[in-house]
Amino acid sequence: MTLVSIRSDARRLLSARKPFQTHGALYADDFPRSETGRMPQEWAEAYRSDREDPGISYAVYSYATPIAWVRCDGVPVIPEVGYSVTTTRHQNLCRAWLE
């Protein structure tokens, strides 16, 4: 996986929907993981459901929590959930570059 700077490279890779790992807690992959981290139950169920059908083609994580994903039908999902200041910054990147 490509190791990148969150300040510059992450934006480009998010918009291209390419896997990456930052030097910190943000990473993205084209293979969705089964863990849901600190995601609220209702969103964890939605994430698991989307993994099954229609499938998830790209997922973005902050620490171990999925904070955004793109379904195989092309629909981006970015849950409106409040987390830490750092994760909120990560969510804002996703809102700007995935939608």
N, C-alpha and C positions, 0 to 999 in steps of 0.2 A: 504494500500500500504506500502511496506517495505521502511523504512527510512535508507539510507546507506551513506557511505563515498564515495565521488567521487574518492578519491585517491586509494581505494582498491576494494571495493565491486561493484562499478558501472561496472567495466570491466567484471567481472564474470556474472553479471546479463544481460549486453548487449549481451554477446556471447550466453547466454542461452535464450535470448529474453523473459526475465521476467520483469514484471512491477516493478518500483521502484521510489523513490523520494529521492533526495539528500538534504543536509542541505541548498543548494543554489538553483540555477535556473534550474538545469538539472533534468528531470524526463522522465519516459517512461511508456507506458501503452499498454495493448493489446486491448483497445477499442479506435479507432482513434477519436479525437475531431473534431468538425466542424470548429473551429477557425483556421485561418492561420497566425495570428500575423503579423510580418513584412516581410513575404515571398513575393518576387516579384510576380506580377500578373501571369506571365507564369507558375511559379512553383505552385502557389496557384491553378490554373486551373488543373494542372497535379495531384496535391494531391487530389482535389475533384473528379476528374475523377477516380483515383485509388481507392478511397473510394467506389465508385459505382461498378466498375468492373475492376479488379478481386476482389477487396476488399483489405483492409489493416489489417494484422494480428498483427502488432506491430508498434508503432510510438514512436519516441524520440523527446522531446521538450527542447528547451532552452528558458527560460522565457515563453512566450506564443506562440512561433513559432515552427512549426514542422521542424526539421533539418534533419531528416532521418526517413524512414519508410520501412517496409518489406511488400510487397504485398502478398496476399494469395497464389499466385503461387510460392512463395519463393524468388522472385527477390527483393534484397535490393535497395532502392533509396536514394541517398545522394546528394542533389542538390549542385552544385558548385556555391555557393552564398557567398559573403563576408559579415560578420557581425562584431560584437565587438570582442575584444581580448578574452573575456571569452567564447563567443559562438563559436569562432574559435577553442578553446581548446575542447569544447564539440563535434564539428564536427570531429575533429581529433580522438577522442575516438571512435566515430561511424565508421569512416573509418577503424580503426584498428580492431574493434571487431565485426562489423556486416557483413563485406564483406568476 
